[in-house]
Amino acid sequence: MKFIKIIIILIALFVIGSFVLPTDYTVSRSIVINGDRSQVHEFVGDLDKWPAWSPWEKADSSIIVYPGDSSSGMG
């Protein structure tokens, strides 16, 4: 009987705790790049060059990027 009471108390604490915790959160990541803006833009502005710097490409090798006809600039 004690075991069931402990389980019920733990479930109640879990449910009450879920109402107290914040409903949204933010995850961010930043890095300082020591380079000229034009050099940085050359990599981040061209979809063909994304695999060279994208952390997601290194984390998941199954990602395939199809840049289309124009891989940089508008459009």
N, C-alpha and C positions, 0 to 999 in steps of 0.2 A: 504494500500500500504506500510506503514511503517513496518508493521508486516512481510510482505513478504521479504522486504529488510533485516530486522534483521535476519530472518531465513536463507537467502542466505549467509549473512556475517558469521553467526555461522557455517554453513556447510563448507564454504571456509576456515575458521580458523581451523576447524577440519581436513580437508584434508591436508592443508599446514602443520599443526602440526604433522600429521602422517609421513610426509617426514622428519621432523627435528628430531624426536625421534630416539633413537638407535634401530637397528633391532634385536639385540640379548641381552639376559640378563642371569644372573647366580643367582641361588638360592642355598644357602649352609646352612648347619647346623652343628654345632660341639659341642662336650662336652668333658670335661676332666674327665677321669675315673681313680680314685685312686685305682688301683689294679694291681696285678701281670699280666704280659702278658699271662701267661699260663691259668690263670683263665678267662681272657677276651676272649681268643681264644677258650676256651671251649664252650662259648655261641655263639659267632659269626661264628664259624667254623662248627657248627652242625645245620642242618636245622630243626631237631626235637626241638631244643631249641629256635628258632627264635621267637615264640609267646611270650616268656618271656620278650623280650627287644624291639621288633620291634614297632616303632611308628605307622606303617601302620596297623598292626594287631589291635591296639586299636582304630584307627580312622575308620576302616571299618571291621565290624565283619563278613562280608560275604567272606573274603579272606580265601581261603583254600590252604594250602601248601602240595604238594605231594612230599616228599623227594626221593622216590624210594627205591631201595635196599640198597644203601649206603647213609647215611645222613650226613656223615662227611668225611673229607679227600679228596684226589683226586678222580675224577671220578664222 
